[in-house]
Amino acid sequence: MQDVVLAMLAKEPAHGYDLRTRLRAALGPLGEAMNAGQIYVTLGRLARAGLVTAERSAGLPDRPDRRVHTLTPAGQQRVTAWLTEVSWPKPDLTEFHLKLVSAAAAGLADPVALVDTQRREVLRRLRDAQRAALDRSVDPVAGLLLEGVVLRLRADLDWLEACERVWTRRD
């Protein structure tokens, strides 16, 4: 969540409420289950870590003052590192989806290029898992785990192909 918030702030400084709204929109129906306070807890942690700063902005007559959050140089460096990170299957699907959305929104990276990088990593892991699964000396019970890994990686490749199709059309 922290990296997603930082990437959203890379586009422009924002209030917590604005970030929460953008995050919910990016998640679609899955965003409805998001804890409303999570964004504020995350912003507090990022501020304590020196990755964002916050300044009060004057509110409107019908709204209280709000805090506008801005990336620090360290925060920008972390966003850059996060966008180039290849560690499938961690990011989970939601995190990777948000990486694509925030990278595109802020103009930080080409989502199709991010998908391609992840695809190469999944293909590498799939080759390794398939080689291990073909090893006849593997216990059949352990082989079940390898079969599950292969099936999961194939499903991940299918999803990445769907991501590429959608992001290619958006460009």
C-alpha positions, 0 to 999 in steps of 0.5 A, a space after each residue: 500500500 505504501 508504494 501505491 500511495 507514493 506513486 499516486 503522489 508522484 503525479 501531484 500532491 494530494 489530500 488523503 481523501 483525494 488519494 482514497 478516492 483515486 485508489 477506490 476508483 482504480 480498484 473498482 468494485 474491490 475498492 469498496 471493501 477498503 478500510 477508509 482509514 488505511 490511507 491515513 495510517 499509510 500517510 502517517 507511516 510515510 511521513 515518519 519514514 521521511 518519504 512524504 511531507 504534509 502541509 495544511 491547506 485552507 479548507 472551504 467554508 463547508 470543509 475543514 483544513 486539509 493536509 496536502 501530502 507531497 513526495 520527498 526526494 527519498 519518496 521519489 527514489 522509492 517510487 522509481 525503485 518500486 516501478 522497476 522491481 521484478 519480484 513475481 508473484 509478490 506483488 499480488 495481483 491487486 498491487 501489480 494492477 495499482 502499479 500499472 494504474 499509478 504509473 500510467 496516471 503519473 506518467 512514470 512508466 509505460 504500463 505495457 513495458 511493466 507487464 512485459 518485464 513481469 512476463 519475462 520473470 514469470 516465464 523464467 519461473 515457469 521454466 524452472 518449475 517445469 524442469 523440476 516437475 519433470 524430474 522423475 526423482 521427485 516424490 509424487 506428493 512434492 510433485 503436487 506442489 510443483 504442479 500447483 506452481 506451474 498452474 499458478 504461473 500459467 494463470 499469471 501469464 494469462 492475466 498478464 496477457 489480458 493486462 497487455 491487451 487492455 493497456 495497449 488499447 488505452 495507449 
